[in-house]
Amino acid sequence: MSKIFSQTKQVVELTPSERATMFGLLSIEFLGVSRQDFIRDLEEKDAVMLLRKETHDGEIVGFSTLMILDLPIVGRKVKAVFSGDTTVLEEYRSSTGFGIEIGRYFMKTLGMFSEYEIYYILISKGWRTYKILPFFFKQFAPKYDTTTELCDKVVMDAFGLKKYFKDYDPEKGLIMFSKETQRLIPGSIDAVPPTAPDAHIQFFLEKNRTYLSGTELVCVAPVNQRNFAPAMLRLLKSIKP
């Protein structure tokens, strides 16, 4: 595998060529990808994490969009780091680039909004995406061995109702789109779970039984040093000032 260079760019700084490459990568992994939906997701975001071959201007092999949201929760000041469209070519998924970049983003957000509770929000239509959570965090919700606390459920619902009012089901914690949406390619490595799934994967499969149709599971995690998993702490230590 080639050496991977990771970077985070503001969306407004992306070139037409970079945007075209990102759309092409997304179309490789998912069915139902429309250019209109891709542009809408991209333009509402603040930044995009990029994985490139070798150098800062090398071929893009993965990306993930990011934004900071204010969540309307009575009696609390909450901001959320939300991941949108995300894809990485299969042969580059062992890279720690995204972990490093989102670690930087978490620390920057904590510094900018010290008076707020900061949450990470991930919507997951695949078991591989859900597995990011235990890599980043000790505690997150929903989780197989923990009942979701009210403070976390309120964040889930505030996000779901703000961003996906027509499609979010608070009882199930799922975004169940009423129109055709992005979905995993049947039979692909991301669509087919392992024959002996671990507890996290099994939990995801039970919570989001219709994931192959594009249904998204809303997941949240408090962003703070106490809640970072050992893997995330190691990545943060590797970040150069």
N, C-alpha and C positions, 0 to 999 in steps of 0.2 A: 504494500500500500504506500502511495506517495505521502510525503510529509504534508500535514494539513496546517494551514494558516487560518486562524479564526479572527473575526473582527465584528464590531457592531457599528452600523451606519444609520444615520437618520434617513427616514424614508425619502425625504425631499432631496437627498444627495444621490439617490440611485439613478444610474444612467438607463436610457431605453434598452440597451443591450442586457444589462443586469436584470431588469424587469422581465424581459423576454426569456432569459435563461431560467429564472425562478418559475415562471409559468410553465415552461417545458418540464422542469423537474416535478412539479406538483402533478402534472398530467400523467407522468410515468407511474406514480404510485396509486392514484385515485381515479375512479370512474366519476362521471358527472361534474367534472371541473369545467366551469365556464370562465371565459376571460372577464366577463362583467363582474362575476362574484369575486374573482381573484383581485381585480382592481379595487373593488369596494372594500374588501378586507385590508388590502395594502394601504389604501389612502386614509383609512381611519386610524392606522397604527402610528406610533411615534418612531419606532426604530425597527431594524431587522438585523438579526444575527446571521452572519454568512460563514460558511465553511468553504475554503478555497484550496486548490492544489498549490503547494509549494510557497507562494508569495501573496502579498496583499492584493495583487491584480491577477492572480491565477484563475483558472477555471472554477466556477462555482459548482460545488457538489452537494450543497445542502443549505437550507435556510429556515429561519423561524421568525415570525413577526411578533412584535411586542408593543404593548401600550400600558399606560397607567390610567386607571379609572378611579373616579370618586364614587363611592357607594353610599346611597342615601339610607343610613341606619340611624334611627332615633337614639340619641344619647351617646353615640360613638362617632369617632372620627376615623374613618377607614379608607385607605387607598389600596387598590389591587393592581398587581402586575399580572397582566393577562397575556397568555400565549395564543396567537392565532394560527394561521396556516403554517404548517411545519412539514418538511420532508428532507430526507437525507438518502443519497444513493446507498444501496445495501452494503457495498464494500467499504464504506467510510463510516459506518455506524459505531465502530469501536473508538473513534476519536473522542477526546475529552474537550474538544473545542467549544461545543455548546455549553457544557457545564462551566467552563471558565468564563465564557461571555455572560451567561445569566448570573453567575456569581458576582461578577463586576456590577451588573445591572441591579442586583439585589442590594449590594453595599451602597451604590450610588443613591438608590431610592431611600434607603434607611437614613442616609446622611441628609438628603434634601427634605425629608418629611419626618423629622424626629418626633414630632408631636402627634403623629398618626399611628394607628395600628396598620401594619403592612401585611397583606395576604398575597400569596401566589394563587392564581386561578388557572386551572388546566381543564379544558374540555376534551374528553377522550372518546374517540370512536374505535379505538383499537387497544388490545391488551398490552402491546409493546409500549404505547404512549403512557398508559397507566403506570407501567413499571418505572417510569422516570421518578415518580413520587418517593418511593422508599430510598432511591439513590440520593435524592436531595434532602429529604426531611425525616426526622424521627417520627413526628406526629402529623397526620394529614387526615382528611375526611373526604369521602367515606373510606373506611378501612376494615379489613376482615375481623380484626380482634378488638375493635373499639367501637362503642356506641357513639355516634356523632353528637358532639356537645351542641347545646343550643346556640352558643356564640358563633360556632362555625356554620350551623344550619342557617342562621340569619344571614350570614355573608353569602352562602350559596344562593339563597332565595333572592336577596337584593341584586346580586349579579344576574341571575337567570331572568328575573322580571324586568331588569333594566335593558339587557342586551337582546333577549329573546322572548319578549312578552307573549307573543302569540303561540310559541312552540314549547315553552318551558313547563314541565309538570313538577310542581313542588313536592308532591307525594313520592314520586319515583326518583326525583333528582336528575331527571333526564331531559335533554332537549330533543323533542320528537318532531322533526321538521314536517310541515304540511305540504311541502313541495319537494321535487327532486333535489338532492344535495350531493356533496362529495361523499363517496363511500369506497371502502377498500375493494380491491379487485379480488373476486372469489378465487380461492386456490393459491393466492400469493403468500409469501412468507409472513406478511403482517396479518393476513386474514385467518390463517390456520394456527390455532394454539398448539403448544407441545402436547404430546400424548400423556405426559405426566406433569400437568401444570402445578406450579407452586401455589401457596395459599393466596398470594396477591392476584395471580392470574385467574384462579378459580373464582375468587370473589368478584373480579371484574366481569367474568362471563355470566355469573348469576345476576349481577346488578344490571347489566346492559345486554340482555338476551338478544336484542335486535340490532346489535352493533354493525352487522354486515349491511344493514340498510342505511347506515349513516347516522344512527342515533348516537348522541353524545352524552357521556356521563360527566356531570359537573363536579369537579374536585377542588378542594381548597386546602391551603396550609399556611400557618402563620410564618412570616419571614422574620426571623431573628436568630442571633448567634446560638441561643440555647436550643433552638429547634433544628439546626442544621445537622444532617447525618454526617458520620465520619468521612464519607467520600466527598461531600461538599466542602467540609473543613479542609481536607487535603488539597482540593482544587484552589480554595481561597488562598492557602499558604503559597501556592505556586505562582500566583498572580504577581507580576512585576509592577512596582509603583508607576 
